[in-house]
Amino acid sequence: MVPVEDDTIDAGIFAQLGLSILDPGYLATAVCRSSISYIDGDKGILRYRGYNIEDLAEHSTFLEVAYLLIFGDLPTREQLQTWNTRIMRHTFIHENLVDYLRSFRYDAHPMGMVTSALSAMSTFHPEASTALHGEAIYEDETMVNKQIFRCLGKVPTLAACAYRHRIGRPYNSPSNELGYTENFLYMLDRLSESNYLPNAKLARALDVIFILHADHELNCSTAAMRQMTSTGVDPFICLSGAAAALYGPSHGGANEAALKMLEEIGTVDNIAAFIEDVKNKKRKLMGFGHRVYKSYDPRAKILKKISEEVFAIMGRNHLIDVAVELERIALSDEYFIKRNLYPNVDFYSGIIYKAMGFPTDFFPVLFGIARTSGWLAHWHEQLQEPIPIFRPKQAYDGAAARKYVNIDDRVAPETSPLDLERKYLLRKKLPPLKSEH
Ligand SMILES: CC(C)(COP(=O)(O)OP(=O)(O)OC[C@H]1O[C@@H](n2cnc3c(N)ncnc32)[C@H](O)[C@@H]1OP(=O)(O)O)[C@@H](O)C(=O)NCCC(=O)NCCS
């Protein structure tokens, strides 16, 4: 008899039998307990700490939601004020870190810059380094909170520097009297105006988008965050690892793929032919389908509404007509109905970002700013409920033990991985490597 608790069984039972569970990609493995976010994929429900995402998107600010994710409850007015003030006081980055960012090539991918700068932050705050001071420093809540303020405060500044770098404009210093997302837009767009203020409605739209992307249980980057946390390394390095996982096109880049697809379809007239290609398995409908949601992704519904608000300010992008019609046709088609394929968060976010003027390679950075709050919530939870260092098992299926062969006795296989190298040199008309003369 095996007890079932929270829809899980204790894998230790398999260990007692001398067995492991082979589960590539963790499709059926829970690696921790967590009380941060809850998803019911069949019903299309997403909750942070028990609150429906729809309510949070309508009534809260992103920083309020970050507080909720990290500390478990919505803040009182006074708590929220202290929280906002503390975070906005940590928006400045060290001038040497600014120099480091300036040293990147003019066309550096902003995600590469942010990921590297997060790692570098570890060297700018040595008092927060567990390598130097031991893991016990994080038994002190003040120390934990200080790093949370720093990370939430500085990530938008790093992102804005990466953005300004690409367009060859001087970096803007943060403006701490503004709201969190307003200040981010200010750092992106201010030129020489002494009293520049971003559009308040666009700032609110982006703030809500940040709420929608703040946490999503153990997605790949959050799992990376927890894996790194289990080693005891400092939070800057953990965030850098999580951001690196988010950089992958299968994770942080799907909205870019959805946008490219809509651009390729171009007009409403081309939708029918595209849908036929999808049904014939020649194409995938990007921004549709989800590993967890088998009904409408609740975040996509909110984004659809936000897209109209953004277009009212920025002008209507014709791609929204393509998206809405594509969605209408797909949702009434047997192929998609039978497979429970609905729009996901990436279907509308790319068009909104484009309408707001963000370059496509900046999309994952925007995702990363929002997800920093979720990553930190998991870091905080894991500090309070430590789990052993992550050390997954493998199922070894390599060679059996074999006798060492001296180099002169080795027989070359018919094809070698390095043949490609030789072909490359021939194609480029380059001389063979020295050893081959
Ligand atoms: C997200 C995704 C990987 C989830 O995959 P999954 O849960 O493993 O679903 P499966 O790959 O098992 O697909 C089930 C069926 O639906 C089809 N399907 C899934 N997503 C599809 C899509 N976007 N377009 C067309 N068909 C799709 C599959 O071909 C499969 O059909 P079959 O039963 O005839 O073989 C997948 O839906 C996808 O690639 N979507 C597009 C990319 C995207 O938007 N990613 C962002 C996710 S937030």
The ligand as an SDF file (V2000), in Angstrom:
LIG
                    3D

 48 50  0  0  0  0  0  0  0  0999 V2000
    3.1570   24.0790  -25.5290 C   0  0  0  0  0  0  0  0  0  0  0  0
    3.2170   22.7010  -26.1810 C   0  0  0  0  0  0  0  0  0  0  0  0
    4.7130   22.3000  -26.3000 C   0  0  0  0  0  0  0  0  0  0  0  0
    2.4630   21.7100  -25.3070 C   0  0  0  0  0  0  0  0  0  0  0  0
    2.6310   20.4670  -25.8260 O   0  0  0  0  0  0  0  0  0  0  0  0
    1.9650   19.1400  -25.1840 P   0  0  0  0  0  0  0  0  0  0  0  0
    1.1310   19.4700  -24.0270 O   0  0  0  0  0  0  0  0  0  0  0  0
    3.0810   18.2070  -24.9780 O   0  0  0  0  0  0  0  0  0  0  0  0
    0.9810   18.6800  -26.3180 O   0  0  0  0  0  0  0  0  0  0  0  0
    1.3130   17.6440  -27.4330 P   0  0  0  0  0  0  0  0  0  0  0  0
    2.5890   18.0440  -28.1060 O   0  0  0  0  0  0  0  0  0  0  0  0
    1.2330   16.2830  -26.8270 O   0  0  0  0  0  0  0  0  0  0  0  0
    0.1140   17.8570  -28.4450 O   0  0  0  0  0  0  0  0  0  0  0  0
   -1.1200   17.1580  -28.4120 C   0  0  0  0  0  0  0  0  0  0  0  0
   -1.7250   17.2180  -29.8210 C   0  0  0  0  0  0  0  0  0  0  0  0
   -2.0220   18.5900  -30.1420 O   0  0  0  0  0  0  0  0  0  0  0  0
   -1.2390   19.0110  -31.2730 C   0  0  0  0  0  0  0  0  0  0  0  0
   -0.7350   20.3530  -30.9670 N   0  0  0  0  0  0  0  0  0  0  0  0
   -0.2510   20.7920  -29.7780 C   0  0  0  0  0  0  0  0  0  0  0  0
    0.0550   22.0990  -29.8720 N   0  0  0  0  0  0  0  0  0  0  0  0
   -0.2200   22.4760  -31.1220 C   0  0  0  0  0  0  0  0  0  0  0  0
   -0.1090   23.6900  -31.8160 C   0  0  0  0  0  0  0  0  0  0  0  0
    0.3750   24.7680  -31.2020 N   0  0  0  0  0  0  0  0  0  0  0  0
   -0.4920   23.7340  -33.0980 N   0  0  0  0  0  0  0  0  0  0  0  0
   -0.9700   22.6450  -33.7040 C   0  0  0  0  0  0  0  0  0  0  0  0
   -1.1230   21.4460  -33.1150 N   0  0  0  0  0  0  0  0  0  0  0  0
   -0.7430   21.3610  -31.8430 C   0  0  0  0  0  0  0  0  0  0  0  0
   -0.0950   18.0200  -31.3850 C   0  0  0  0  0  0  0  0  0  0  0  0
    0.3560   17.9340  -32.7270 O   0  0  0  0  0  0  0  0  0  0  0  0
   -0.7780   16.7470  -30.9230 C   0  0  0  0  0  0  0  0  0  0  0  0
   -1.5770   16.2750  -31.9860 O   0  0  0  0  0  0  0  0  0  0  0  0
   -1.7760   14.6680  -32.2080 P   0  0  0  0  0  0  0  0  0  0  0  0
   -2.5660   14.2130  -31.0190 O   0  0  0  0  0  0  0  0  0  0  0  0
   -2.5080   14.5680  -33.4980 O   0  0  0  0  0  0  0  0  0  0  0  0
   -0.3890   14.0980  -32.2760 O   0  0  0  0  0  0  0  0  0  0  0  0
    2.5780   22.7400  -27.5870 C   0  0  0  0  0  0  0  0  0  0  0  0
    1.1970   22.9910  -27.4920 O   0  0  0  0  0  0  0  0  0  0  0  0
    3.2360   23.7570  -28.5010 C   0  0  0  0  0  0  0  0  0  0  0  0
    4.2960   23.4750  -29.0810 O   0  0  0  0  0  0  0  0  0  0  0  0
    2.6240   24.9770  -28.6770 N   0  0  0  0  0  0  0  0  0  0  0  0
    3.1560   25.9820  -29.5430 C   0  0  0  0  0  0  0  0  0  0  0  0
    4.3280   26.7130  -28.8970 C   0  0  0  0  0  0  0  0  0  0  0  0
    3.8910   27.6510  -27.8080 C   0  0  0  0  0  0  0  0  0  0  0  0
    2.9930   28.4550  -27.9660 O   0  0  0  0  0  0  0  0  0  0  0  0
    4.6020   27.5680  -26.6790 N   0  0  0  0  0  0  0  0  0  0  0  0
    4.3510   28.4110  -25.5490 C   0  0  0  0  0  0  0  0  0  0  0  0
    3.7730   27.6560  -24.4080 C   0  0  0  0  0  0  0  0  0  0  0  0
    3.4360   28.7700  -23.0720 S   0  0  0  0  0  0  0  0  0  0  0  0
  1  2  1  0
  2  3  1  0
  2  4  1  0
  2 36  1  0
  4  5  1  0
  5  6  1  0
  6  7  2  0
  6  8  1  0
  6  9  1  0
  9 10  1  0
 10 11  2  0
 10 12  1  0
 10 13  1  0
 13 14  1  0
 14 15  1  0
 15 16  1  0
 15 30  1  0
 16 17  1  0
 17 18  1  0
 17 28  1  0
 18 19  1  0
 18 27  1  0
 19 20  2  0
 20 21  1  0
 21 22  1  0
 21 27  2  0
 22 23  1  0
 22 24  2  0
 24 25  1  0
 25 26  2  0
 26 27  1  0
 28 29  1  0
 28 30  1  0
 30 31  1  0
 31 32  1  0
 32 33  2  0
 32 34  1  0
 32 35  1  0
 36 37  1  0
 36 38  1  0
 38 39  2  0
 38 40  1  0
 40 41  1  0
 41 42  1  0
 42 43  1  0
 43 44  2  0
 43 45  1  0
 45 46  1  0
 46 47  1  0
 47 48  1  0
M  END
$$$$
